[in-house]
Amino acid sequence: MYSVSTEKAKQNLQNLIDITLDNEDLVNIVSDKGNVILLNETNYNNLVLTLEVYKNSNFKNSLLENINHLEEFVDESEVDW
C-alpha cells in the first residue's frame, strides 16, 4: 500500500489514480482528520460483493458447503489429458 499526505495527493492525483488502476494497489491518503483509501473500481466492487455474501448467511453457508465438496474432485494434475 502506498501512503501519501493530502498535499502530495493533490499534487499527484493523476499519478495516484494510475497507480490504483495499473497496479491494483491501494493508496492511503493521510490527513489530520483521518485517512482515506483510494482503490480502483474493480477492487471496490469485489469488496462490496464479498460483504454482500457474508451478510447473506444462506448464500454464505451454501458457498462454503460447495467449497467443501470440491475436495471430492480429482486434482487436475492427476488427469491424463
C-alpha positions, -999 to +999 in steps of 0.1 A: +000+000+000+012+034-009+008+062+016+007+099+009-003+132+026-033+151+013-009+178-001+011+153-021-022+136-032-035+169-045-003+175-065-001+139-078-038+129-082-035+116-117-004+096-108-021+081-078-051+071-100-028+055-124-011+035-096-045+022-084-056+013-120-023-001-133-010-020-103-043-026-085-026-011-055-042+008-027-033+044-018-036+056+018-042+094+018-033+107+053-049+138+067-053+155+101-089+145+103-083+108+094-072+087+065-089+076+033-081+047+009-081+052-029-088+020-047-099+011-082-135+003-091-129-035-096-115-038-061-143-018-047-169-039-064-152-071-052-152-058-016-189-049-019-198-083-033-178-100-005-197-080+021-230-089+005-221-126+005-212-125+042-243-105+050-265-132+034-260-162+057-279-186+035-257-178+005-226-179+026-234-213+040-242-227+006-210-213-008-189-229+020-207-262+016-199-262-022-163-253-015-161-283+009-174-305-019-145-295-042-123-318-022-142-348-036-129-340-071-097-353-086-069-328-089-062-316-125-026-328-122-038-363-117-057-364-150-041-375-183-052-351-210 
